[in-house]
Amino acid sequence: MEPLTLLIIVACIGLGGLLVGLGVHFVPVGGAPAAMAQATGIGTGTTMLAASSGFLGLISAGLVTAEITNGKISYPGFTNAVDSQTLLSISGITSNIGAIAIIIAAGVIGAMLMISILCVVPNVLYIFGLGVPLASAKVKFDPLTGDRQDIYVTRGTEGHGTPSVAVISSLIGGLLAGIGGALTYLALLAGGFSIATAAFAAIGIFFVNSVLASYNIAGTIEGFHDPKFKRWPRAFVGCLIASVVLGIWAAAIMFLGA
Amino acid sequence: MSEQKDIDWYNLAGLGIIGGLACIYVAYILDAVLGVTYFAFLGALGAILATVWGADAVRRICKFGIGTGVPSIGMLAFGMGLLSTLLGLKVGDYLFAHGLSTAVSNIVIAQLIGPVVALIVSLIMGAIVGYIAQNVIKMKIPTMQVGMTMIAGAACMIYLGYIMAITGGAFDYTNVILKVMNTGFIAPLFIVGALPMLHAFNACMGPDEFQKRTLTLAIEASSMSVVIFGILSFASSKIIPPVAAAAQGVASTPPVGINVALLGVTTGNLSSQAMITSVLTVVFGLIVWAYAYLAYWRKVKESGVTIMATGLIPKKEE
C-alpha cells in the first residue's frame, strides 16, 4: 500500500475521532439524574448514547456500502477501488467522491436519527408521564427560542427533559459524530479490513473518543449553551492524540497486509 | 470491613499478565503437541484471570468518581484494546508469512509472538490514553495513569482468552478475522467480555465495598461469559479457511462482496473434536460459575447486617 494512502487513512481516522469527541460536547447527556427528571438532558450516560447512535450510524453506512457494492446504487468503480485498496489514494478520492459522500451522509442520517429519537421520545414521557415542563437550569432564557427557563425549574433540581436548544444542540452533535464515525469506518474499509472488522474497529475508536470527551465534561452537559462547553479545547487535543495513535495501529495492520 | 487487607494491584497485574499468557500458551502448546483442540477452555481461564486484574484496576480508578459511570471505562478499555490486539496478532501472522515459519513439533514459533506483542501494544495505548486523561483532560485522579495502562492490558488479555474460547484454541490473525470478526461474534465479545470487568465494581461500589467481594463477583460474571463464548464456539468451528476447505475438498462458492479475501467457508457438519472442545468450555464455565456464585453468596452473607425491627417512629417525643 502506498505511504500517502496510509497517511490519508491515519488523517481520516484522526479527523473522525476528533469530530466524535467534539460531537459529544453538543449532546445533552443527563446521566442518572436526568432519568429521574432531575436534570436536563437525555437520561443515560455517554457510553449508551455513543453506542446507540454509533451503531445506528454504522448500520446505515454499512447498508449504503452494501447497496453500492451490489449495484443498487450505481457508483461503478467503488468496489474495485476498495478491493484494490486505492479508495483513499488521491485518484481514488477524486473518482469516488460521490460514493464517499453518500456513505458519510448515510452515517450522519443514522446518528442524527437516533439522537433525535433519544431526545424527543423521552420528552413525551416527561411531559405526559411525569408531568414536568421542559426546562434548562443553566440559562435564564433559551438562546434559540427566547423562552423563559428559570421559573419552570423545580427547586432542588437542575432542569427537566430536553428543551428546544438542547434538541438542536444534539442534532449538531449527531451531525459531527456521524461524519466522524462514517469517516473512520470508510478509512478502515479502504485499508482492506473486512466489513465487520472495519465496523467494530470504528466502534472501538468511537468509544475511546466519546468516553474521553465525556471525561472532559465530567459526565453531564446540556449542549452548546452550557458553561462546561467551553472546555472543548482539552477534548480536541486529547481525542486528536488518541485517535491518531489508534489510526497508526490500524495503518500498521494495513501495512502488514490486513 | 476495613480491616480486610487488599491485595496489591501490581500482584494482581502479575496474575493477569503471567497467568493469562501462561494459560493461552499452555493451551496452544498442549493442543499443538497432542494434535487436538480440547484445551481451548484454558484460554477462557486466562480471560478470567485477566478479568480479575481488570476489575481491580477499574475499582481503583472509579473509587475516586469519574463522573460518567463505571461502564464507560470498560468500553474505553475494550475500544483501545481491539485495534492493539489485532495489531499484535497481525505481527505474529506477518512474521509467520515472512521467514519465521519454523515449527517445533507443530508449535509455530511465530504465533507465540502475537499475544506478547498485542499485550505490549495495548499497554502502550493504555499509557497514552491514561496520560491524556490525567494531563490533557485534567481528571485529577491519582491512579489514572497506571490504572488506565492496566485496564488496557487486561482488555487485551480478555480478548485473547475469549478469542481462544470462541475459535476453539486458535489465536492467529486469519482465524480471528474468520471466526470472531466476520461472523459478528466480535459484538458479544466486545460487550459481554467487557461486562464482567466493569460490572463487578459497578454492582459492589459503596462505602462498605471491599476487594475480595468485588473480585469474586468479577470471577462469577466472567464465568458466565465463558459459557456464552463456549456456545458461540459451536457455530464458529463450522467455519474453515478457504485454503483448508480446498485441501479437504469441501465445495465452496467464491464469496461475493468487498474485502472478502479472508471470508471462510462454512461446512455444514461439526466435527466431534470441535464439539467436545465447545462442550468442555461450556462445562468449565458452568463449574466455575457454580463455585464462584456460592463464594460470592458467602461474601454477601458475611458483610450483610441484621436489621432489627424497631417499629414505627413514635408520633410525639416523650
Interface residues (C-beta under 8 A of the other chain):
Chain A: G31 A32 G45 T46 T47 M48 A50 A51 T65 A66 T69 N70 T79 V82 D83 L189 G192 F193 S194 I195 A196 T197 A198 F200 A201 I203 G204 I205 F206 F207 V208 V211 L212 S214 Y215 N216 A218 G219 T220 R234 A235 V237 G238 I241 A242 V245 L246 W249 A250 A252 I253 L256 G257 A258
Chain B: I66 G67 T68 G69 P71 S72 I73 M75 L76 F78 G79 M80 G81 L82 L83 S84 L86 L87 K90 V91 D93 Y94 A97 V121 M125 I128 V129 I132 A133 V136 I137 K138 M139 I177 M181 N182 T183 G184 I186 A187 F190 V256 G257 I258 N259 V260 L262 L263
